[in-house]
């Protein structure tokens, strides 16, 4: 299976605090990988390094076999290939739903307005937000905003979707609608890397689960292995703590 992203010996520090320590892992085409772990374990920092929102201190990030940390690589072109969904939606408050999903396509991908709107409508339909195209973000619930944010990222037709705790800012009753959309995306074979604290979701949807602890990958494996037969004591402790909540 083709490796889309391969992280090798990745390190990241903020001042004297080492947040990521010698991280190695990969994501294959069509694979859903969930990253779990306690707050402060380095999960979101790893995602932000992969998207180059944070500059790694060392190591390599290979994308389709090319090291994107090489000075010759076009970071802007690389970022176009990654769809990023944040905790806080990051929608343009002054634009309606449709324009939120169109503006990036026109500016970055140089699509015509007609092309961009057609693509946007396709993905707004996928996430169940095609009836809200003229609504502004302030008129939407948190779950609806996050679904628009997912449609916006999909409209750029990326190679990989990165999700950084996409349900953590949502009220509990809105979490389900966002996870439902993500389940459907997994079913159609989208390559996804998901930082999440939704354990049941990670167990159901993932091909592979990565458990991070104190800046290292403590354990990784299939959902069956990680959730039912964890090998490491710290994995067992984390799951005991989170699954009993």
Secondary structure as the mmCIF struct_conf table of DSSP 4:
data_model
#
loop_
_struct_conf.conf_type_id
_struct_conf.id
_struct_conf.beg_label_comp_id
_struct_conf.beg_label_asym_id
_struct_conf.beg_label_seq_id
_struct_conf.end_label_comp_id
_struct_conf.end_label_asym_id
_struct_conf.end_label_seq_id
STRN STRN1 UNK A 3 UNK A 14
TURN_TY1_P TURN_TY1_P1 UNK A 15 UNK A 16
STRN STRN2 UNK A 17 UNK A 28
TURN_TY1_P TURN_TY1_P2 UNK A 29 UNK A 30
STRN STRN3 UNK A 32 UNK A 36
TURN_TY1_P TURN_TY1_P3 UNK A 39 UNK A 40
BEND BEND1 UNK A 41 UNK A 42
HELX_RH_AL_P HELX_RH_AL_P1 UNK A 43 UNK A 50
TURN_TY1_P TURN_TY1_P4 UNK A 51 UNK A 52
BEND BEND2 UNK A 53 UNK A 54
BEND BEND3 UNK A 57 UNK A 57
STRN STRN4 UNK A 58 UNK A 63
TURN_TY1_P TURN_TY1_P5 UNK A 64 UNK A 65
STRN STRN5 UNK A 66 UNK A 67
TURN_TY1_P TURN_TY1_P6 UNK A 68 UNK A 69
BEND BEND4 UNK A 70 UNK A 70
TURN_TY1_P TURN_TY1_P7 UNK A 71 UNK A 72
BEND BEND5 UNK A 73 UNK A 73
HELX_RH_AL_P HELX_RH_AL_P2 UNK A 75 UNK A 80
TURN_TY1_P TURN_TY1_P8 UNK A 81 UNK A 81
STRN STRN6 UNK A 82 UNK A 85
TURN_TY1_P TURN_TY1_P9 UNK A 87 UNK A 88
TURN_TY1_P TURN_TY1_P10 UNK A 93 UNK A 94
BEND BEND6 UNK A 95 UNK A 95
STRN STRN7 UNK A 96 UNK A 96
HELX_RH_AL_P HELX_RH_AL_P3 UNK A 97 UNK A 108
BEND BEND7 UNK A 109 UNK A 109
HELX_RH_AL_P HELX_RH_AL_P4 UNK A 113 UNK A 126
TURN_TY1_P TURN_TY1_P11 UNK A 127 UNK A 128
HELX_RH_3T_P HELX_RH_3T_P1 UNK A 130 UNK A 132
TURN_TY1_P TURN_TY1_P12 UNK A 133 UNK A 134
STRN STRN8 UNK A 136 UNK A 136
HELX_RH_3T_P HELX_RH_3T_P2 UNK A 137 UNK A 139
BEND BEND8 UNK A 140 UNK A 140
HELX_RH_AL_P HELX_RH_AL_P5 UNK A 142 UNK A 155
TURN_TY1_P TURN_TY1_P13 UNK A 156 UNK A 157
BEND BEND9 UNK A 159 UNK A 159
STRN STRN9 UNK A 160 UNK A 164
BEND BEND10 UNK A 165 UNK A 165
TURN_TY1_P TURN_TY1_P14 UNK A 166 UNK A 169
BEND BEND11 UNK A 170 UNK A 170
HELX_RH_AL_P HELX_RH_AL_P6 UNK A 172 UNK A 187
TURN_TY1_P TURN_TY1_P15 UNK A 188 UNK A 189
STRN STRN10 UNK A 192 UNK A 195
BEND BEND12 UNK A 197 UNK A 197
HELX_RH_AL_P HELX_RH_AL_P7 UNK A 199 UNK A 205
BEND BEND13 UNK A 207 UNK A 207
STRN STRN11 UNK A 208 UNK A 213
TURN_TY1_P TURN_TY1_P16 UNK A 214 UNK A 215
STRN STRN12 UNK A 216 UNK A 221
HELX_RH_AL_P HELX_RH_AL_P8 UNK A 223 UNK A 223
HELX_RH_PI_P HELX_RH_PI_P1 UNK A 224 UNK A 228
BEND BEND14 UNK A 229 UNK A 229
BEND BEND15 UNK A 232 UNK A 232
HELX_RH_AL_P HELX_RH_AL_P9 UNK A 233 UNK A 243
TURN_TY1_P TURN_TY1_P17 UNK A 244 UNK A 244
#
